[in-house]
Amino acid sequence: EDDVFSLQDPFTPSTQHTSKHLHHNKHSHSYHHHHHHQHHHQHHGPSSPVESEPLLLSLTHDHTTPFGLSFDEPVWKSCLGSLKPLGLSVLLNTCHPDTQANYTTFCGHLTNEASYTHNLVPVSQRRCLCELARQMGFSPEAQQPFKLEHQLSIFRHVSSDLG
């Protein structure tokens, strides 16, 4: 069997309470973001305890447009404060033009390495999420105050035995 290694997005947006999972069927891509909704309880004392309750927000890929993504649940707008850091991260990392050249070089390096290693196939999983950032209220100009200083590229080996 062939082993597969996967090129991971070098700048996958994440926070302490957020994770991203990709689900695929033959008709659409759905990205799921787990958002922890915080409930504040009044408490006698200087600080109030905070409880987190997970909230699943599903995204659907529109196959009629190359980068079309949309949130499935209208409740996503109530989570905008927690989602905005992810939107800015998307603009500054995955979708920023200054990251493209290094990413292309990295992919070329891994493809070259795979040609010398039996049973390895490079698979890129970089996704454009600019549309989500736009839906959150960001314009491309939001990138302007920031300057790329460093870039880190990573990969992982993935077994072809998915069962």
C-alpha positions in Angstrom: 0.0 0.0 0.0 1.1 3.6 -0.6 1.7 5.9 2.3 0.4 9.4 1.7 1.9 12.5 3.2 -0.2 15.6 3.4 0.9 19.2 3.0 -0.8 21.0 5.9 -1.8 24.7 5.6 1.2 26.3 7.3 -1.0 28.9 8.9 -4.3 27.2 9.8 -6.2 29.7 11.9 -7.0 28.4 15.4 -7.6 29.6 18.9 -7.7 27.8 22.2 -11.5 27.0 21.8 -11.7 26.5 18.0 -10.9 23.5 15.8 -11.5 22.9 12.1 -12.5 19.6 10.6 -13.0 18.9 6.9 -15.8 16.6 5.8 -16.2 15.6 2.2 -18.9 14.0 0.2 -19.2 13.7 -3.5 -21.5 16.8 -3.7 -20.0 19.4 -1.4 -17.3 20.3 1.1 -18.4 21.2 4.6 -16.0 22.8 7.0 -17.0 22.7 10.7 -15.8 25.2 13.2 -16.5 24.3 16.9 -17.2 27.5 18.8 -17.5 27.5 22.5 -20.3 29.9 23.6 -19.7 31.4 27.0 -22.4 31.8 29.6 -21.7 34.2 32.4 -23.3 33.3 35.8 -23.6 35.9 38.5 -21.7 34.9 41.5 -20.9 36.6 44.8 -17.2 37.4 44.6 -14.7 39.4 42.7 -14.7 37.1 39.7 -17.5 35.3 38.0 -17.0 31.7 36.8 -17.4 31.2 33.1 -18.8 28.0 31.5 -18.3 27.1 27.9 -20.8 25.3 25.8 -19.7 24.1 22.3 -21.6 25.4 19.3 -21.0 23.7 16.0 -21.0 26.1 12.9 -21.2 24.3 9.6 -19.9 25.8 6.3 -20.8 24.7 2.8 -18.8 25.0 -0.3 -20.7 26.4 -3.3 -19.4 24.5 -6.3 -20.6 27.1 -8.7 -17.9 29.5 -7.6 -14.2 28.7 -7.0 -14.0 30.1 -3.4 -17.7 30.2 -2.4 -18.2 29.3 1.2 -21.1 30.2 3.5 -22.2 29.5 7.1 -25.2 27.1 7.2 -26.6 28.4 10.5 -27.7 32.1 10.8 -26.6 32.0 14.4 -23.0 32.5 13.2 -23.5 36.3 13.4 -24.0 36.1 17.1 -20.5 34.5 17.3 -18.8 37.3 15.3 -16.7 38.5 18.2 -15.1 35.0 18.5 -14.9 34.5 14.7 -13.2 37.8 13.8 -9.7 36.6 14.9 -10.1 33.6 12.6 -11.1 35.9 9.7 -8.1 38.2 10.2 -5.9 35.1 10.5 -7.2 33.8 7.1 -6.4 37.2 5.5 -2.9 37.4 6.9 -1.9 33.8 6.3 -3.6 31.4 4.0 -5.0 34.1 1.7 -2.2 36.7 1.9 -0.3 37.1 -1.4 3.1 37.4 0.4 2.7 33.8 1.6 2.2 32.3 -1.9 5.8 32.1 -3.1 7.1 30.3 0.0 4.2 27.9 -0.1 4.8 27.1 -3.7 8.5 26.5 -3.0 7.6 24.3 0.0 5.2 22.2 -2.2 7.9 21.8 -4.8 10.3 20.6 -2.2 7.9 18.0 -0.8 7.0 16.8 -4.3 10.8 16.4 -5.1 11.3 14.6 -1.8 8.4 12.3 -2.6 9.9 11.4 -5.9 12.9 9.9 -4.0 10.8 8.0 -1.4 8.9 4.9 -2.4 5.1 4.9 -1.5 4.8 8.7 -0.8 2.4 10.9 -2.6 2.2 14.7 -1.8 -1.3 16.0 -1.1 -1.9 19.7 -0.7 -4.8 20.7 1.7 -4.5 24.5 1.5 -7.9 26.1 1.3 -8.9 29.6 0.4 -11.2 31.0 3.1 -11.2 34.6 2.0 -15.0 34.6 1.4 -15.6 33.8 5.1 -13.4 36.7 6.1 -15.4 38.9 3.7 -18.7 37.7 5.3 -17.3 38.6 8.7 -16.8 42.2 7.5 -13.2 42.2 6.5 -12.0 43.9 3.3 -8.7 43.1 1.6 -7.4 46.4 3.0 -7.4 44.9 6.5 -4.1 43.3 5.6 -2.3 46.6 5.0 -1.2 47.4 8.6 0.5 44.0 8.9 3.9 42.9 7.5 5.0 39.3 7.0 8.1 38.7 9.1 8.4 34.9 9.3 6.8 32.0 7.6 6.7 28.4 8.9 5.8 25.4 6.7 5.0 22.0 8.1 3.8 18.6 6.8 2.9 15.3 8.3 2.9 11.7 7.1 -0.6 10.3 6.7 -1.1 6.5 6.5 -3.0 5.4 3.4 -4.8 2.9 5.6 -7.8 5.1 6.6 -9.8 2.2 8.0 
